[in-house]
Amino acid sequence: MIGMLRKIGLAAIVSVMATTGLASTASADSWGVYIEGPRHGGPGWDRPGHRPGWDRPRGGECRPHQAVEKARWNGLRRAFVADVTPRRVVVAGVRHGGRDRMVFANVRGCPVIRH
């Protein structure tokens, strides 16, 4: 009977020690005393409120000035917006001495449809 109580007591001690060992290794924070709390990236990190640049419009369409800049970059001189529809933006101008136009898709990034 005493041998069985010893085994049960030893098993209880081992299980309690294993449980405390698991709890200490599973904690996500390191050992230490924090008075102000842990710092993660400087002042204002944990303050709720306005964050610069988070409220900018993402822009799901091709803005006309973007299309004009892209047309100028591709060699169209005196470029101007000739037409804007929900699907495309047409930019006209002069190239190689004659009138020319470029057509851009009216989506983010202004991909060229027709050159």
Secondary structure as the mmCIF struct_conf table of DSSP 4:
data_model
#
loop_
_struct_conf.conf_type_id
_struct_conf.id
_struct_conf.beg_label_comp_id
_struct_conf.beg_label_asym_id
_struct_conf.beg_label_seq_id
_struct_conf.end_label_comp_id
_struct_conf.end_label_asym_id
_struct_conf.end_label_seq_id
HELX_RH_AL_P HELX_RH_AL_P1 ILE A 2 ALA A 26
BEND BEND1 ALA A 28 ASP A 29
HELX_LH_PP_P HELX_LH_PP_P1 SER A 30 SER A 30
BEND BEND2 TRP A 31 TRP A 31
BEND BEND3 ILE A 35 GLU A 36
BEND BEND4 HIS A 40 GLY A 42
TURN_TY1_P TURN_TY1_P1 PRO A 43 ASP A 46
BEND BEND5 GLY A 49 GLY A 49
TURN_TY1_P TURN_TY1_P2 PRO A 52 ASP A 55
BEND BEND6 ARG A 56 ARG A 56
BEND BEND7 GLU A 61 GLU A 61
HELX_RH_AL_P HELX_RH_AL_P2 PRO A 64 TRP A 73
TURN_TY1_P TURN_TY1_P3 ASN A 74 GLY A 75
STRN STRN1 ARG A 77 VAL A 84
BEND BEND8 PRO A 86 ARG A 87
STRN STRN2 ARG A 88 ARG A 95
TURN_TY1_P TURN_TY1_P4 HIS A 96 GLY A 97
STRN STRN3 GLY A 98 ALA A 105
BEND BEND9 ASN A 106 VAL A 107
TURN_TY1_P TURN_TY1_P5 ARG A 108 GLY A 109
STRN STRN4 VAL A 112 ARG A 114
#
